[in-house]
Amino acid sequence: MRLRIDTSGTRFIVTRAPEPRVNFETGAPKVDTATGMPLYATQVLALDDSGGEVLNVTVAGDPKVTVTQAVSVVGLVAIPWAQGDRSGVAFRADALTPATGAVPSEQTRPQK
């Protein structure tokens, strides 16, 4: 079951650069079954009035975002999972895009 998350009122900041998701057994890149695009995991800090939480968010395709960049998380869903004696929640999004009105970080500013 995918649980859609309302992200209005939440700010997101990239805390770890996107990395390709890989199959633990084979080392092969994981791909999105619907699009065939490679999956990338990006760590973001979600901030709202109650505080902050770090989330690892998976998207199809390289989101091309940088550490400390403010981003919008489009179509965020939580996917509860259980495997043997382990369980958790995975986060998936349709896209990570630069936040509207965000000031570019040093890494994303155009060079003069």
KAFENHU-V472895 format. One record per residue. N is the residue number from 0. SS is DSSP state (2 for helix, 1 for strand, 0 for the rest). PHI is phi in radians with two decimals (none if undefined). NEAR is the number of other C-alpha atoms within 12 Angstrom. Layout:
BEGIN
[[N SS PHI NEAR] [N SS PHI NEAR]]
END
This chain:
BEGIN
[[0 0 none 12] [1 1 -1.81 16] [2 1 -1.87 17] [3 1 -1.22 18] [4 0 -1.93 18] [5 0 -1.39 17] [6 0 -1.73 20] [7 0 -1.13 16] [8 0 1.44 15] [9 0 -2.02 25] [10 1 -1.79 29] [11 1 -2.19 38] [12 1 -2.25 37] [13 1 -1.22 35] [14 1 -1.99 24] [15 1 -2.58 22] [16 1 -1.05 24] [17 1 -1.02 28] [18 1 -2.30 25] [19 1 -1.07 27] [20 0 -1.43 26] [21 1 -2.24 18] [22 0 -1.24 13] [23 0 -1.08 10] [24 0 -1.42 8] [25 0 -1.83 9] [26 0 1.38 10] [27 0 -1.30 13] [28 1 -1.09 21] [29 0 -1.42 25] [30 1 -2.21 22] [31 0 -1.25 21] [32 0 -1.18 10] [33 0 -1.40 10] [34 0 -1.92 13] [35 0 1.37 13] [36 0 -1.37 19] [37 1 -1.15 25] [38 1 -1.62 31] [39 1 -2.18 33] [40 1 -1.89 35] [41 1 -2.29 40] [42 1 -1.58 33] [43 1 -2.26 34] [44 1 -1.73 27] [45 1 -1.70 28] [46 1 -2.11 22] [47 1 -2.46 17] [48 0 -1.09 11] [49 0 -1.60 10] [50 1 2.35 13] [51 1 -2.35 15] [52 1 -2.45 19] [53 1 -1.64 20] [54 1 -2.15 27] [55 1 -1.73 33] [56 1 -1.95 41] [57 1 -1.77 40] [58 1 -2.35 38] [59 1 -1.49 30] [60 0 1.56 28] [61 0 -1.21 24] [62 0 -1.29 33] [63 0 0.90 25] [64 0 -2.07 35] [65 0 -2.15 28] [66 0 -1.04 25] [67 0 1.36 26] [68 0 -1.35 35] [69 1 -1.35 29] [70 1 -2.32 35] [71 1 -1.79 33] [72 1 -1.84 40] [73 1 -1.63 26] [74 0 1.16 23] [75 0 -1.25 29] [76 1 -2.29 26] [77 1 -1.83 23] [78 1 -2.17 20] [79 1 -1.13 17] [80 1 -2.49 16] [81 1 -2.54 12] [82 1 -2.52 9] [83 0 1.10 7] [84 0 -1.63 7] [85 1 -1.92 9] [86 1 -2.68 11] [87 1 -3.13 14] [88 1 -2.30 20] [89 1 -1.75 23] [90 1 -2.02 32] [91 1 -2.29 31] [92 0 -2.40 35] [93 0 -1.24 25] [94 1 -2.88 28] [95 1 -2.03 37] [96 1 -2.25 27] [97 1 -0.98 27] [98 0 -1.16 23] [99 0 -1.10 15] [100 0 1.36 11] [101 0 -1.32 18] [102 0 -1.39 16] [103 0 -1.08 21] [104 0 -1.31 20] [105 0 -0.97 12] [106 0 -1.28 14] [107 0 -1.85 17] [108 0 -1.21 12] [109 0 -1.09 8] [110 0 -1.39 8] [111 0 -1.54 3]]
END
